[in-house]
Amino acid sequence: MNIPRKAKLFVFPAILLTCLFTVINVSSIGRKNLKLKIAASMVRSNTAMLYDSLQLGTLGLSTDAFMYGIQGFQRLLNAGRLQNDSVLAIVDFSLPSSQKRLFVIDVRNSKLLFNTLVSHGRNSGKLNAVKFSNKLNSNMSSLGFYITDNTYIGEHGLSLRLQGAEKSINDNAMRRGIVMHGASYVDESFVDNQGYIGRSLGCPAIPEEVKEDVITALKNGACLFIYSANPNYIAHSKMLQRGKNVAMNTPVMPTFHANAAVRPVQALDISAFSAQLPDVSTLKEQAPGINSPTAM
């Protein structure tokens, strides 16, 4: 096809400009993707450093439980749903009830506050929790992320209301009366006698001697994550889905808190935690209130 000479004066520069803008756009997208990859790598690295510095692996907390816990904590925090932006509690049901599987972590100051026993529901299993339910009267534990509510004095003394934050997974927690409370059957003497601690009707019950300290640390808007390597939960939890921004925006400074209820942890000085981390798009990846739930 013959292009008139005058037309060439307009067509060829237009083609050149189009190519130039395309190159610039691709370059810009490439730089953005590179920045996101670097940011994601920084988050994974610093999260792993926090996990290692608190010796959480040595204490038994699985890497997946911790990484998922951090991810959900940040999503709830970014959504403005947490009043307590420092404390993350993780119950790792991949561990047997004979082990201390409740980990209360001050992620802002890099402190392991508590590591203690915690029960699961009687119909979830004996030594290990293997079945879970969100249904009323199931007497099973429910997995997922919870937001702590206020406290009250009930059948088990000081107790902490829990709001399930995951629809169809644990959002019946309030109606089921799922709360954190102390219980005499959550004691190592039960492990010595029968190999496992006593079981609840679905509540994460903790030892009587630490209940006041733990509940005080967690009350009024903290994040509680109850984890199990359960394929159904992992596949259906929106909190664990990838592809949404997870900003690790709390500065982390490794200091440690001495407490009789906590296993000893050696303090490490990792000053790199002090810098705030940028937003990233990758990282390993509602319930109505009631006046007085019945503790289970």
C-alpha positions as a Markdown table, in Angstrom:
| # | Residue | x | y | z |
|---|---|---|---|---|
| 1 | Met | 0.0 | 0.0 | 0.0 |
| 2 | Asn | 1.3 | 3.4 | -1.0 |
| 3 | Ile | 1.1 | 6.0 | 1.8 |
| 4 | Pro | 1.1 | 9.7 | 0.6 |
| 5 | Arg | 4.2 | 11.6 | 1.5 |
| 6 | Lys | 2.3 | 14.0 | 3.7 |
| 7 | Ala | 0.5 | 11.2 | 5.5 |
| 8 | Lys | 3.9 | 9.6 | 6.3 |
| 9 | Leu | 4.8 | 12.8 | 8.2 |
| 10 | Phe | 2.0 | 12.0 | 10.7 |
| 11 | Val | 1.8 | 8.2 | 10.6 |
| 12 | Phe | 5.4 | 7.3 | 11.3 |
| 13 | Pro | 5.8 | 9.7 | 14.2 |
| 14 | Ala | 2.6 | 8.4 | 15.7 |
| 15 | Ile | 3.9 | 4.8 | 15.4 |
| 16 | Leu | 7.2 | 5.9 | 17.1 |
| 17 | Leu | 5.3 | 7.6 | 19.9 |
| 18 | Thr | 3.1 | 4.6 | 20.4 |
| 19 | Cys | 6.1 | 2.3 | 20.6 |
| 20 | Leu | 7.8 | 4.7 | 23.0 |
| 21 | Phe | 4.8 | 4.9 | 25.4 |
| 22 | Thr | 4.5 | 1.1 | 25.3 |
| 23 | Val | 8.1 | 0.7 | 26.3 |
| 24 | Ile | 7.7 | 3.3 | 29.1 |
| 25 | Asn | 4.5 | 1.6 | 30.3 |
| 26 | Val | 6.1 | -1.9 | 30.3 |
| 27 | Ser | 9.1 | -0.5 | 32.1 |
| 28 | Ser | 6.9 | 1.2 | 34.7 |
| 29 | Ile | 4.9 | -2.0 | 35.3 |
| 30 | Gly | 8.1 | -3.9 | 35.6 |
| 31 | Arg | 9.5 | -1.5 | 38.2 |
| 32 | Lys | 6.2 | -1.7 | 40.1 |
| 33 | Asn | 6.2 | -5.5 | 40.1 |
| 34 | Leu | 9.8 | -5.5 | 41.2 |
| 35 | Lys | 9.1 | -3.2 | 44.1 |
| 36 | Leu | 6.2 | -5.4 | 45.1 |
| 37 | Lys | 8.4 | -8.5 | 45.0 |
| 38 | Ile | 11.0 | -6.7 | 47.1 |
| 39 | Ala | 8.5 | -5.6 | 49.6 |
| 40 | Ala | 6.9 | -9.0 | 49.8 |
| 41 | Ser | 10.4 | -10.5 | 50.3 |
| 42 | Met | 11.1 | -8.0 | 53.1 |
| 43 | Val | 7.8 | -8.9 | 54.9 |
| 44 | Arg | 8.5 | -12.6 | 54.7 |
| 45 | Ser | 12.1 | -12.1 | 55.9 |
| 46 | Asn | 11.1 | -9.9 | 58.8 |
| 47 | Thr | 8.2 | -12.2 | 59.8 |
| 48 | Ala | 10.6 | -15.2 | 59.7 |
| 49 | Met | 13.1 | -13.2 | 61.8 |
| 50 | Leu | 10.4 | -12.5 | 64.4 |
| 51 | Tyr | 9.4 | -16.2 | 64.4 |
| 52 | Asp | 13.0 | -17.2 | 64.9 |
| 53 | Ser | 13.9 | -14.5 | 67.5 |
| 54 | Leu | 11.0 | -15.6 | 69.8 |
| 55 | Gln | 12.0 | -19.3 | 69.3 |
| 56 | Leu | 8.4 | -20.1 | 68.4 |
| 57 | Gly | 9.4 | -23.1 | 66.3 |
| 58 | Thr | 11.3 | -24.5 | 69.3 |
| 59 | Leu | 8.2 | -24.0 | 71.4 |
| 60 | Gly | 6.1 | -25.9 | 68.9 |
| 61 | Leu | 4.2 | -23.2 | 67.0 |
| 62 | Ser | 4.0 | -24.2 | 63.3 |
| 63 | Thr | 5.3 | -21.9 | 60.7 |
| 64 | Asp | 2.0 | -22.0 | 58.8 |
| 65 | Ala | 0.0 | -21.1 | 62.0 |
| 66 | Phe | 2.3 | -18.1 | 62.6 |
| 67 | Met | 2.4 | -16.8 | 59.0 |
| 68 | Tyr | -1.4 | -17.2 | 58.6 |
| 69 | Gly | -1.9 | -15.5 | 61.9 |
| 70 | Ile | 0.2 | -12.5 | 61.0 |
| 71 | Gln | -1.6 | -12.3 | 57.7 |
| 72 | Gly | -5.1 | -12.3 | 59.3 |
| 73 | Phe | -4.0 | -10.0 | 62.0 |
| 74 | Gln | -2.8 | -7.4 | 59.5 |
| 75 | Arg | -6.0 | -7.7 | 57.5 |
| 76 | Leu | -8.2 | -7.1 | 60.5 |
| 77 | Leu | -5.9 | -4.2 | 61.6 |
| 78 | Asn | -6.0 | -2.6 | 58.1 |
| 79 | Ala | -9.8 | -2.9 | 58.1 |
| 80 | Gly | -10.0 | -1.0 | 61.4 |
| 81 | Arg | -11.5 | -3.9 | 63.3 |
| 82 | Leu | -8.9 | -4.3 | 66.0 |
| 83 | Gln | -8.8 | -1.9 | 69.0 |
| 84 | Asn | -5.7 | -3.7 | 70.4 |
| 85 | Asp | -3.2 | -3.3 | 67.6 |
| 86 | Ser | -0.3 | -5.0 | 69.5 |
| 87 | Val | -1.4 | -8.4 | 70.6 |
| 88 | Leu | -2.0 | -11.5 | 68.5 |
| 89 | Ala | -3.0 | -14.8 | 70.2 |
| 90 | Ile | -2.6 | -18.1 | 68.2 |
| 91 | Val | -4.0 | -21.4 | 69.2 |
| 92 | Asp | -2.2 | -24.1 | 67.2 |
| 93 | Phe | -4.4 | -27.1 | 67.0 |
| 94 | Ser | -1.9 | -29.0 | 64.9 |
| 95 | Leu | -0.4 | -29.7 | 68.3 |
| 96 | Pro | -1.9 | -32.2 | 70.8 |
| 97 | Ser | -3.6 | -30.9 | 73.9 |
| 98 | Ser | -0.8 | -32.2 | 76.1 |
| 99 | Gln | 1.5 | -29.4 | 74.7 |
| 100 | Lys | 1.3 | -25.7 | 75.4 |
| 101 | Arg | -0.4 | -24.6 | 72.2 |
| 102 | Leu | -1.7 | -21.1 | 73.1 |
| 103 | Phe | 0.8 | -18.4 | 72.1 |
| 104 | Val | 0.1 | -14.8 | 73.0 |
| 105 | Ile | 2.5 | -12.5 | 71.2 |
| 106 | Asp | 3.1 | -8.7 | 71.4 |
| 107 | Val | 3.9 | -8.2 | 67.7 |
| 108 | Arg | 4.6 | -4.5 | 68.2 |
| 109 | Asn | 7.3 | -5.0 | 70.8 |
| 110 | Ser | 8.3 | -8.6 | 69.8 |
| 111 | Lys | 7.5 | -10.2 | 73.2 |
| 112 | Leu | 6.1 | -13.6 | 73.8 |
| 113 | Leu | 3.7 | -12.9 | 76.6 |
| 114 | Phe | 2.3 | -16.3 | 77.3 |
| 115 | Asn | 2.7 | -19.9 | 76.1 |
| 116 | Thr | 0.3 | -22.2 | 77.9 |
| 117 | Leu | -2.2 | -25.1 | 77.6 |
| 118 | Val | -5.6 | -24.6 | 76.0 |
| 119 | Ser | -8.5 | -27.0 | 75.5 |
| 120 | His | -10.5 | -28.0 | 72.4 |
| 121 | Gly | -14.1 | -29.1 | 72.2 |
| 122 | Arg | -15.0 | -32.6 | 73.4 |
| 123 | Asn | -16.4 | -33.6 | 70.1 |
| 124 | Ser | -13.4 | -32.3 | 68.2 |
| 125 | Gly | -11.2 | -35.2 | 69.3 |
| 126 | Lys | -9.4 | -36.6 | 72.4 |
| 127 | Leu | -5.7 | -35.8 | 72.3 |
| 128 | Asn | -5.8 | -33.9 | 69.0 |
| 129 | Ala | -8.5 | -31.7 | 67.6 |
| 130 | Val | -9.4 | -33.1 | 64.3 |
| 131 | Lys | -13.1 | -32.1 | 63.7 |
| 132 | Phe | -14.5 | -28.6 | 63.8 |
| 133 | Ser | -18.0 | -27.0 | 63.6 |
| 134 | Asn | -19.7 | -23.7 | 63.6 |
| 135 | Lys | -23.1 | -25.3 | 64.6 |
| 136 | Leu | -25.0 | -24.8 | 67.8 |
| 137 | Asn | -24.7 | -27.7 | 70.3 |
| 138 | Ser | -21.9 | -29.3 | 68.3 |
| 139 | Asn | -19.5 | -29.3 | 71.3 |
| 140 | Met | -16.7 | -28.8 | 68.8 |
| 141 | Ser | -14.1 | -26.1 | 68.4 |
| 142 | Ser | -14.4 | -23.6 | 65.5 |
| 143 | Leu | -11.3 | -22.6 | 63.6 |
| 144 | Gly | -10.4 | -19.1 | 62.3 |
| 145 | Phe | -10.0 | -15.5 | 63.3 |
| 146 | Tyr | -11.8 | -14.0 | 66.3 |
| 147 | Ile | -11.9 | -10.5 | 67.7 |
| 148 | Thr | -12.0 | -10.4 | 71.5 |
| 149 | Asp | -14.8 | -8.6 | 73.2 |
| 150 | Asn | -15.4 | -7.5 | 76.8 |
| 151 | Thr | -15.1 | -9.6 | 79.9 |
| 152 | Tyr | -17.8 | -10.8 | 82.4 |
| 153 | Ile | -18.0 | -12.9 | 85.5 |
| 154 | Gly | -19.8 | -16.2 | 84.8 |
| 155 | Glu | -19.8 | -19.8 | 85.8 |
| 156 | His | -16.1 | -20.0 | 85.4 |
| 157 | Gly | -15.3 | -16.7 | 86.9 |
| 158 | Leu | -13.6 | -14.1 | 84.7 |
| 159 | Ser | -14.3 | -14.9 | 81.1 |
| 160 | Leu | -13.7 | -13.3 | 77.7 |
| 161 | Arg | -16.4 | -13.0 | 75.0 |
| 162 | Leu | -15.2 | -13.9 | 71.5 |
| 163 | Gln | -16.6 | -12.6 | 68.2 |
| 164 | Gly | -16.1 | -14.9 | 65.2 |
| 165 | Ala | -14.8 | -12.9 | 62.3 |
| 166 | Glu | -15.3 | -15.5 | 59.6 |
| 167 | Lys | -18.7 | -16.0 | 58.1 |
| 168 | Ser | -20.0 | -19.6 | 58.1 |
| 169 | Ile | -16.7 | -20.7 | 59.8 |
| 170 | Asn | -17.0 | -19.3 | 63.3 |
| 171 | Asp | -19.6 | -16.5 | 63.2 |
| 172 | Asn | -21.9 | -18.4 | 65.6 |
| 173 | Ala | -19.4 | -18.1 | 68.4 |
| 174 | Met | -21.5 | -15.6 | 70.4 |
| 175 | Arg | -24.7 | -17.6 | 70.0 |
| 176 | Arg | -22.8 | -20.8 | 71.0 |
| 177 | Gly | -21.4 | -19.0 | 74.0 |
| 178 | Ile | -17.8 | -19.6 | 72.9 |
| 179 | Val | -15.6 | -17.7 | 75.3 |
| 180 | Met | -12.2 | -17.9 | 76.8 |
| 181 | His | -12.3 | -18.9 | 80.5 |
| 182 | Gly | -10.3 | -20.8 | 83.1 |
| 183 | Ala | -10.9 | -24.4 | 83.9 |
| 184 | Ser | -9.4 | -26.8 | 86.4 |
| 185 | Tyr | -9.3 | -29.6 | 83.8 |
| 186 | Val | -6.7 | -27.6 | 81.7 |
| 187 | Asp | -3.8 | -28.7 | 83.8 |
| 188 | Glu | -0.7 | -30.8 | 83.4 |
| 189 | Ser | -1.9 | -33.2 | 86.1 |
| 190 | Phe | -4.5 | -34.4 | 83.6 |
| 191 | Val | -1.7 | -35.1 | 81.0 |
| 192 | Asp | 0.2 | -37.1 | 83.6 |
| 193 | Asn | -2.8 | -39.2 | 84.5 |
| 194 | Gln | -4.5 | -39.7 | 81.1 |
| 195 | Gly | -2.2 | -38.3 | 78.4 |
| 196 | Tyr | -4.4 | -35.3 | 77.5 |
| 197 | Ile | -6.1 | -32.4 | 79.2 |
| 198 | Gly | -9.8 | -32.1 | 79.8 |
| 199 | Arg | -12.1 | -30.9 | 77.0 |
| 200 | Ser | -14.7 | -28.1 | 76.8 |
| 201 | Leu | -17.9 | -27.7 | 75.0 |
| 202 | Gly | -16.1 | -25.7 | 72.3 |
| 203 | Cys | -14.4 | -23.0 | 74.3 |
| 204 | Pro | -10.7 | -22.4 | 74.3 |
| 205 | Ala | -10.3 | -22.9 | 78.1 |
| 206 | Ile | -7.0 | -22.1 | 79.8 |
| 207 | Pro | -5.4 | -22.9 | 83.1 |
| 208 | Glu | -7.0 | -21.2 | 86.2 |
| 209 | Glu | -3.7 | -19.8 | 87.4 |
| 210 | Val | -3.1 | -17.7 | 84.2 |
| 211 | Lys | -6.6 | -16.8 | 83.2 |
| 212 | Glu | -6.7 | -13.4 | 84.7 |
| 213 | Asp | -3.4 | -12.3 | 83.1 |
| 214 | Val | -4.1 | -13.8 | 79.7 |
| 215 | Ile | -7.7 | -12.5 | 79.5 |
| 216 | Thr | -6.5 | -9.0 | 80.6 |
| 217 | Ala | -3.9 | -9.0 | 77.9 |
| 218 | Leu | -6.5 | -10.0 | 75.2 |
| 219 | Lys | -9.7 | -8.2 | 76.1 |
| 220 | Asn | -11.4 | -5.5 | 74.1 |
| 221 | Gly | -10.4 | -5.9 | 70.5 |
| 222 | Ala | -7.4 | -8.1 | 70.1 |
| 223 | Cys | -7.0 | -10.8 | 67.5 |
| 224 | Leu | -7.3 | -14.5 | 68.3 |
| 225 | Phe | -6.5 | -17.1 | 65.6 |
| 226 | Ile | -7.4 | -20.7 | 66.1 |
| 227 | Tyr | -5.4 | -22.8 | 63.6 |
| 228 | Ser | -5.4 | -26.3 | 62.2 |
| 229 | Ala | -3.9 | -27.7 | 59.0 |
| 230 | Asn | -7.5 | -28.5 | 58.0 |
| 231 | Pro | -7.8 | -28.5 | 54.2 |
| 232 | Asn | -11.5 | -27.5 | 54.3 |
| 233 | Tyr | -10.8 | -24.4 | 56.4 |
| 234 | Ile | -7.7 | -23.4 | 54.5 |
| 235 | Ala | -9.6 | -23.7 | 51.2 |
| 236 | His | -12.6 | -21.7 | 52.3 |
| 237 | Ser | -11.2 | -19.0 | 54.6 |
| 238 | Lys | -11.2 | -15.6 | 52.9 |
| 239 | Met | -8.7 | -14.4 | 55.5 |
| 240 | Leu | -6.1 | -16.8 | 54.1 |
| 241 | Gln | -6.6 | -16.0 | 50.4 |
| 242 | Arg | -3.7 | -14.4 | 48.6 |
| 243 | Gly | -3.8 | -11.4 | 46.4 |
| 244 | Lys | -4.9 | -8.7 | 48.8 |
| 245 | Asn | -2.7 | -6.1 | 50.4 |
| 246 | Val | -1.2 | -7.2 | 53.7 |
| 247 | Ala | 0.7 | -4.3 | 55.2 |
| 248 | Met | 3.2 | -5.2 | 57.9 |
| 249 | Asn | 3.0 | -1.7 | 59.2 |
| 250 | Thr | 3.7 | -2.2 | 62.9 |
| 251 | Pro | 7.3 | -1.5 | 64.0 |
| 252 | Val | 8.8 | -4.6 | 65.6 |
| 253 | Met | 11.5 | -4.3 | 68.3 |
| 254 | Pro | 12.7 | -7.5 | 69.9 |
| 255 | Thr | 12.4 | -7.2 | 73.7 |
| 256 | Phe | 11.1 | -9.9 | 75.9 |
| 257 | His | 8.7 | -10.1 | 78.9 |
| 258 | Ala | 9.5 | -12.3 | 81.9 |
| 259 | Asn | 6.4 | -14.1 | 83.2 |
| 260 | Ala | 6.0 | -17.2 | 85.2 |
| 261 | Ala | 3.4 | -18.5 | 82.7 |
| 262 | Val | 5.8 | -18.2 | 79.8 |
| 263 | Arg | 8.5 | -20.6 | 78.8 |
| 264 | Pro | 11.9 | -18.9 | 79.0 |
| 265 | Val | 12.9 | -17.2 | 75.7 |
| 266 | Gln | 16.4 | -16.0 | 75.0 |
| 267 | Ala | 16.5 | -12.3 | 74.0 |
| 268 | Leu | 18.1 | -11.4 | 70.7 |
| 269 | Asp | 19.0 | -8.0 | 69.5 |
| 270 | Ile | 17.7 | -7.6 | 65.9 |
| 271 | Ser | 17.6 | -3.9 | 65.2 |
| 272 | Ala | 16.4 | -4.4 | 61.6 |
| 273 | Phe | 12.9 | -4.9 | 62.9 |
| 274 | Ser | 12.6 | -1.3 | 63.8 |
| 275 | Ala | 11.9 | -0.1 | 60.3 |
| 276 | Gln | 8.3 | 0.0 | 59.1 |
| 277 | Leu | 7.5 | -2.2 | 56.2 |
| 278 | Pro | 5.7 | -1.2 | 53.0 |
| 279 | Asp | 2.4 | -2.6 | 51.7 |
| 280 | Val | 2.7 | -5.8 | 49.7 |
| 281 | Ser | 0.3 | -7.9 | 47.7 |
| 282 | Thr | 1.8 | -11.3 | 48.6 |
| 283 | Leu | 2.5 | -13.1 | 51.8 |
| 284 | Lys | 2.5 | -16.8 | 52.6 |
| 285 | Glu | -0.4 | -17.5 | 52.5 |
| 286 | Gln | -19.4 | -10.3 | 62.6 |
| 287 | Ala | -21.2 | -11.7 | 64.9 |
| 288 | Pro | -24.0 | -9.9 | 66.8 |
| 289 | Gly | -23.3 | -9.2 | 70.5 |
| 290 | Ile | -25.3 | -10.7 | 73.4 |
| 291 | Asn | -25.5 | -9.7 | 77.0 |
| 292 | Ser | -24.2 | -12.8 | 78.8 |
| 293 | Pro | -23.1 | -16.0 | 77.0 |
| 294 | Thr | -22.9 | -19.2 | 78.9 |
| 295 | Ala | -19.3 | -20.4 | 79.1 |
| 296 | Met | -18.6 | -23.8 | 77.6 |
